[in-house]
Amino acid sequence: MAAPKKGRSHGAQSRPGRTLAFILIAMVALTGGMFLSGHTTPRLGIDLAGGTSITLKAKSEPGQKNAVNQTNMNTAVSIIERRVNGLGVTESEVQTQGSDNIIVNIPKGTNEAQAREQVGTTAQLYFRPVLTVAAGAPTPEPSASPSGSDKGKATDKAADKATDGGKGKASSTPTPTPTASQTSQGRAVTDALKADSSPTPSASSSASGKPTPSASSTPDPATAALQKKFTDLDCTDKAARSQVTSGVRPEDTAVACGKNSSGQWEKYILGPAEVNGKDVDKAQATINQQTGAWVVNMDFTGGGSKKFAKITSKLSQQQPPMNQFAIVLDGDVVSAPSVSSTLSGSAEISGSFDQQSAQDLANVLSYGALPLSFQEQSVTTVTAALGGEQLHAGLIAGAIGLLLVVIYLVVYYRGLSLIALASLLVSAVLTYVIMTLLGPAIGFALNLPAVCGAIVAIGITADSFIVFFERIRDEIREGRSLRPSVERAWPRARRTILVSDFVSFLAAAVLFVVTVGKVQGFAFTLGLTTVLDVVVVFLFTKPLMTILARKKFFASGHPWSGLDPKRLGAKPPLRRTRRAPGSSVGPVDTKEA
């Protein structure tokens, strides 16, 4: 007689209770972590929480050709996203649409309004010398010439001129305002332009405190056009402000608007830009310890520091208002401090800032300038009610689908449906807890496509159970009892489940990589639930089936167990081969099956 074969090592299959205990402990730990984190519901996207959707159209600056390209659009998306998130707005969505549009979705939040103001700001920062300044309203008749500089001051981070070897601080003392009889606005414009072409004042101009043009000089056509633009400009009109700054190049003399410390509009004629935003290394909103006011501190790059020292050295020799430099952001004068000594290295922008406006300016400067200009095409307010209605309809559809799956499992698999339903419940709990924890961890936001991905996952998970159950039933049809049928069916079912889930996960991964926006939410949820399907089938469904196979209800093939051999059409048990009638009697081969 041949030696009996050694029993097959079942490994983990002989201790299915340990595997079940492991996944249950993991569920309890994850659920406890969810409650301890203070987040008990998943974060919601803009379609479920409400918010604002902004469409921006890109356009090239004057003199630029083919600037609206994929590289610049991607750079703009990155900068806008950093700006919005820098304001504390979470789950913002910035993506390109077509070749020249950017869609910005800002979920409802405390900083939603500030984010909307900054999404399309190009943040083109220039330091321009001030040639002249006047009241912001149009003044066709002769009127008072430039008011003094009360917009702010710029200071070097070194203390003052007496102790820092020439790095002083700019004076913000207002300049006396001449009366209408002293000068006309047209003469101020002409004088300023001539003074800009010869920045070093003559002896006579120094003595009088203002540039002295030649009496016989006649403005050229360009100067006359600029004078008319300056005279007719109404800075209180938003459309007029946008029109006057459109198409202005850094090397041009420009007309611009800005508010003084009293909140009144003023208009300026500014010389060509001497320093630009690329020369700023970083910016930060802080409180000035001496004045207690909010300011923006800027650190310049090495090259920027030299440029800034050069312009402040030049301006410190001029008479008001030509000793001012205007900090121009996207064509608007943010501040126009006066300079009394050479500054370099760092600077401080002060003015009528509150905490929010100072932080907004610092945020824009810190994250750089957009490579393109953008025009706001549309602003759509998305209400949570609309998303809630769609979510409600989606959940109803998901509930109907789940009910149909349950009915099918109960009718076709009977007792086995309890295992399938328990596995679905475990999968649902894990999916909910993990999505809730991923909100604060990586900023995952649940939107409608993500909900659709979770609903689709119900079918994927149910399919895995069906594959396993059918393999077991096939083994029973071959005449085997339940316990060996479970162990023999598992390797075949496992391969099928892994291949199927791998294909689903691969599709989700490709979809996540090649798409943007809300479709990524669908792909992410589909990939997550596919991975959880493998975890649940391996660590819950299989061990639970192994345990229940030892119970009499299932092992005996009860009609309601779903494993009744008669109902499945099982073959009779395999027997040893019998001797044919009339054959000679001989010894029986003990090795024969």
C-alpha positions, 0 to 999 in steps of 0.5 A, spaced: 500 500 500 502 506 498 504 511 503 498 516 504 499 523 501 501 529 506 495 533 507 495 540 504 498 546 508 492 551 508 496 557 511 492 562 513 486 558 510 486 554 517 485 560 521 480 565 517 478 568 524 485 572 525 484 575 518 477 577 519 479 580 526 485 584 522 480 587 517 475 589 523 480 592 527 482 596 521 475 598 520 475 600 528 481 604 527 480 608 521 473 610 524 476 612 530 481 616 527 475 619 523 472 622 529 478 624 532 480 628 526 473 632 527 471 630 520 465 626 520 463 627 513 467 628 506 469 634 503 464 637 498 466 639 491 463 646 488 457 642 485 455 640 492 457 645 496 456 651 492 461 656 490 463 660 484 465 658 477 469 663 473 471 663 465 478 667 463 480 668 456 487 669 455 490 674 450 497 676 448 500 683 450 502 688 445 508 686 441 507 679 443 506 674 438 504 667 439 504 668 447 497 664 448 500 657 447 500 651 451 506 652 456 504 659 458 497 657 459 499 651 464 504 656 467 498 661 468 494 655 471 499 653 476 500 660 478 492 662 479 492 655 483 497 657 488 494 664 489 487 661 490 490 656 495 494 661 498 488 665 500 486 659 504 480 657 499 480 649 499 478 644 493 479 650 488 479 647 481 483 651 476 483 647 469 484 649 461 478 649 456 480 649 449 486 653 447 485 660 450 480 659 456 481 657 463 476 655 468 476 657 475 472 653 480 472 656 487 467 652 492 463 657 497 468 659 503 470 665 507 475 667 502 471 666 496 471 674 494 478 675 495 480 669 490 475 671 485 479 678 485 486 675 484 484 669 479 485 673 473 490 679 476 496 678 471 500 681 477 505 685 472 509 690 477 513 696 475 516 701 479 515 708 475 518 715 476 512 720 477 512 726 472 506 729 475 499 728 479 493 731 479 486 730 482 482 723 479 476 727 476 477 730 469 479 737 469 478 741 462 479 747 465 486 750 468 486 747 475 490 745 481 497 742 479 499 735 482 498 734 490 503 732 494 505 725 495 501 722 501 500 715 498 505 712 502 512 711 503 518 706 501 523 704 506 529 700 506 530 695 512 536 698 514 534 703 519 536 710 516 541 714 513 545 716 519 546 709 520 546 705 514 551 708 510 546 711 505 540 707 505 535 711 508 528 712 508 523 715 503 519 721 506 512 721 505 511 728 507 505 731 503 507 736 498 504 743 498 499 744 492 499 750 488 493 754 486 490 754 479 493 761 478 500 758 479 500 753 473 495 750 468 495 742 468 497 742 460 503 746 462 505 741 468 504 735 463 509 739 458 514 740 463 514 734 466 515 730 460 521 735 458 524 734 465 523 726 464 528 727 458 533 731 462 532 728 469 538 732 472 535 739 474 538 746 472 540 751 477 534 755 476 529 749 476 532 747 483 532 755 485 524 755 484 523 748 486 520 746 479 522 744 472 523 751 468 521 749 460 523 754 455 518 759 453 518 758 446 518 750 446 512 747 443 509 740 445 510 735 439 504 731 437 505 725 442 506 730 448 500 733 446 496 726 445 498 724 452 496 731 455 489 730 452 489 723 455 491 725 462 486 732 462 480 728 460 481 722 464 476 720 469 479 715 474 472 714 478 470 711 472 472 703 472 471 703 464 476 709 463 481 706 468 481 699 464 482 703 457 487 708 459 492 702 462 490 697 456 496 696 451 501 700 455 508 697 454 513 698 460 518 702 456 512 707 454 511 714 458 504 712 461 498 715 464 495 711 470 490 712 476 491 710 483 488 712 490 491 716 495 491 715 503 484 718 503 481 714 498 481 719 493 482 717 486 488 721 483 491 720 476 498 720 474 503 721 468 509 716 469 515 715 466 518 708 463 519 702 468 525 702 471 524 696 476 519 690 474 516 684 478 521 679 476 526 683 480 522 682 487 524 676 490 519 675 495 513 679 499 510 679 506 505 682 509 507 685 516 505 690 521 510 696 522 512 696 529 513 704 529 506 706 526 502 700 527 500 700 520 499 694 515 505 694 510 508 689 505 515 688 505 519 686 499 526 683 498 529 684 491 534 680 487 541 681 486 540 685 480 533 688 482 537 691 488 542 695 484 536 697 479 532 699 485 538 703 488 539 706 481 532 709 481 531 711 488 538 715 487 536 719 481 529 720 484 532 723 491 535 729 487 528 731 484 523 736 486 516 734 488 512 730 485 518 728 481 521 725 487 516 720 487 516 713 484 509 709 483 508 702 484 504 700 479 500 693 479 497 691 473 496 699 470 494 701 477 498 705 482 498 702 488 502 706 492 507 713 490 512 714 496 517 720 495 524 718 496 529 723 499 535 718 499 538 712 496 535 705 497 537 698 496 536 691 498 529 691 501 523 696 501 516 697 504 510 699 501 505 702 506 499 706 504 492 705 506 492 698 507 488 693 512 490 686 513 486 683 508 489 688 502 496 687 505 496 680 505 492 680 498 498 684 495 503 680 498 500 674 495 500 676 488 507 679 488 510 672 492 507 668 486 509 671 481 506 674 474 502 671 469 505 670 463 498 672 459 493 677 460 486 675 462 479 677 461 473 675 465 468 672 460 463 669 465 462 668 472 457 663 474 454 662 481 453 655 483 448 654 488 448 648 493 441 646 492 442 645 484 448 640 486 444 637 492 438 636 487 443 632 482 446 628 488 439 626 491 437 624 484 444 620 483 443 617 490 436 615 488 439 611 482 444 608 486 439 606 491 435 603 486 441 599 483 443 596 489 436 594 491 436 590 484 443 587 486 440 585 493 434 582 490 438 578 485 443 575 490 437 573 494 433 570 489 439 566 486 444 565 491 439 565 497 443 564 503 450 566 500 447 573 499 448 574 506 455 573 505 455 578 499 451 583 503 456 583 509 461 584 504 458 590 501 457 593 507 464 593 509 466 595 503 461 601 503 464 603 510 471 603 508 469 607 502 466 612 506 471 613 512 477 613 507 474 618 503 472 622 509 480 622 511 482 623 505 479 630 505 483 634 510 489 629 508 490 630 501 484 635 499 480 630 496 473 633 495 467 629 493 463 631 487 457 628 483 462 624 478 465 621 484 459 619 487 457 616 480 464 612 481 462 610 487 455 607 485 459 604 479 463 600 484 457 597 487 457 592 480 464 591 480 464 589 488 458 584 486 461 581 480 467 579 485 462 575 489 459 572 484 465 569 481 467 566 487 460 563 488 460 560 481 466 557 482 464 554 489 458 551 485 462 548 480 466 544 485 459 542 488 456 540 481 462 535 480 460 531 486 465 535 492 463 537 499 462 544 501 469 545 505 474 542 499 469 546 494 471 552 497 478 551 498 479 548 490 474 554 488 478 560 491 485 559 487 481 559 480 476 565 483 482 569 485 485 569 479 479 572 475 478 577 480 485 580 480 485 580 473 478 583 472 480 589 478 487 590 475 483 592 468 478 596 472 484 600 476 488 601 470 482 604 466 481 609 472 489 610 473 489 612 465 483 616 466 485 620 472 492 622 468 489 624 462 483 628 464 482 634 468 477 637 473 471 633 475 472 627 471 478 626 475 474 625 481 470 619 478 477 616 476 479 617 483 473 614 486 473 608 481 480 606 483 479 607 490 473 602 490 477 597 486 483 597 491 478 596 496 474 590 492 480 586 492 481 588 500 474 586 502 474 579 498 481 577 500 480 579 507 473 578 509 469 575 504 474 569 503 475 568 510 467 568 512 466 563 507 471 558 510 468 559 517 460 558 514 462 552 510 463 549 517 456 550 519 451 545 518 446 550 514 451 550 509 455 544 509 449 540 509 446 543 502 440 546 505 435 548 500 435 555 502 443 555 503 444 556 495 448 550 495 443 545 495 447 539 490 440 537 488 438 544 485 445 545 482 445 538 479 451 535 482 454 528 480 454 522 484 460 522 488 466 518 484 467 511 486 472 506 485 472 502 478 468 495 479 470 489 476 466 486 470 462 480 470 465 474 469 472 476 470 477 472 474 478 474 481 484 477 483 487 481 488 485 489 488 490 494 486 490 498 492 493 504 488 487 504 484 482 510 485 
